[in-house]
Amino acid sequence: MTDRLPRVSLANLPTPLHRLTRLSAQLGVDLWIKRDDLTSLATGGNKTRKLEYLIADALARGADCVVTAGGPQSNHCRQTAAAAAQHGLACCLVLGGEPQPPLGNLLLDRLLGAEVHWTPKPNRKSRMQELAGELGAAGRTPYVIPIGGSNAIGAVGYVAAMDELLGQAEEAGVAFDRVVFPTSSGGTHAGLALGAKRAGFGGVVTAISIDAAPTDHAFLEEVAQVATEAAGMLGDSVLISPAELEVEYGYLGGGYGVVGDTERDAIRLMGRQEGILLGPVYSGRGFGALLDMIAQGKVAAGQRVLYWHTGDESALHAYADELLEGDVG
Ligand SMILES: *Cc1c(COP(=O)(O)O)cnc(C)c1O
């Protein structure tokens, strides 16, 4: 059970599950949405569920500050800054790339009191360790949270989330054929895949990679390892193998964090048909991919599909020009 592990409350749970009526009629599938954009931690998102376990672990270890890393518009960093503030912990963020103007999540990081350190993207992990070393030498007790919060402790948040979804689905009288969500560092995928297997979920769990396809099997082996380790923490002997992890690649478009037609069209469609904001980097790309899979018949007509909104609309303001391209309104 997921209540075996220490947990702090950061999210407003359960997040809503509801049907997208207008889009269902338009697309010919029975389309539902799980609103993890409404976890409510400083605009919400999927990292909040992971942080409930990660911050509890940090506190149990006597930490007085957390160190984590991400991209300039990282939703993980923004939610970590908010979670740390709520628990009286200082927060150091290592962001990959050149310093950028304080828009979107970067503005929120600053308002939430995080200290931002810029470093070239490939150096993020080593810079985190270096910072933690400096903090320790200065008498502080740092706790390093991996990129995306994607270790076994964080993944447990999405095992619990899968239980939550399946309970709500049963109540609503819908058995999903497929659950679709955007993936990057893999912790959400690890948790959902494990949660699905433990619960005997009969549908398919499909992760949409927002990154480039890896050139070897190492990444999915790592995700499977995180899932298996999370099972162990829950006192469960379930094993997850890489073959059980379904990932769709091919939606990288112009690159990580680059808004193109796929994201722009998906964000506009969801906004204009359902009044829901998707984000530019993850949820817009993931939903655009689902639209493509429906158009191509990879998702069959009439299927009951759940799109998991992972919450990154707070980055929209950093992409105003790309999002409005070609818009005459
Ligand atoms: C981090 C993030 C993801 C991907 O989750 P991982 O656990 O890192 O794979 C998806 N959507 C949003 C909005 C995110 O911030």
The ligand as an SDF file (V2000), in Angstrom:
LIG
                    3D

 15 15  0  0  0  0  0  0  0  0999 V2000
    7.7640   16.5500  -15.7650 C   0  0  0  0  0  0  0  0  0  0  0  0
    6.5580   16.6160  -16.5970 C   0  0  0  0  0  0  0  0  0  0  0  0
    6.1220   15.5020  -17.3480 C   0  0  0  0  0  0  0  0  0  0  0  0
    6.8830   14.2160  -17.4340 C   0  0  0  0  0  0  0  0  0  0  0  0
    6.9240   13.5350  -16.2280 O   0  0  0  0  0  0  0  0  0  0  0  0
    8.1730   12.6000  -15.9270 P   0  0  0  0  0  0  0  0  0  0  0  0
    7.8110   11.9250  -14.6740 O   0  0  0  0  0  0  0  0  0  0  0  0
    9.3590   13.5220  -15.8190 O   0  0  0  0  0  0  0  0  0  0  0  0
    8.3470   11.6910  -17.0810 O   0  0  0  0  0  0  0  0  0  0  0  0
    4.9440   15.6100  -18.0610 C   0  0  0  0  0  0  0  0  0  0  0  0
    4.2390   16.7470  -18.0680 N   0  0  0  0  0  0  0  0  0  0  0  0
    4.6280   17.8330  -17.3560 C   0  0  0  0  0  0  0  0  0  0  0  0
    3.7830   19.0450  -17.4220 C   0  0  0  0  0  0  0  0  0  0  0  0
    5.7980   17.8160  -16.6200 C   0  0  0  0  0  0  0  0  0  0  0  0
    6.1730   18.9070  -15.9520 O   0  0  0  0  0  0  0  0  0  0  0  0
  1  2  1  0
  2  3  1  0
  2 14  2  0
  3  4  1  0
  3 10  2  0
  4  5  1  0
  5  6  1  0
  6  7  2  0
  6  8  1  0
  6  9  1  0
 10 11  1  0
 11 12  2  0
 12 13  1  0
 12 14  1  0
 14 15  1  0
M  END
$$$$
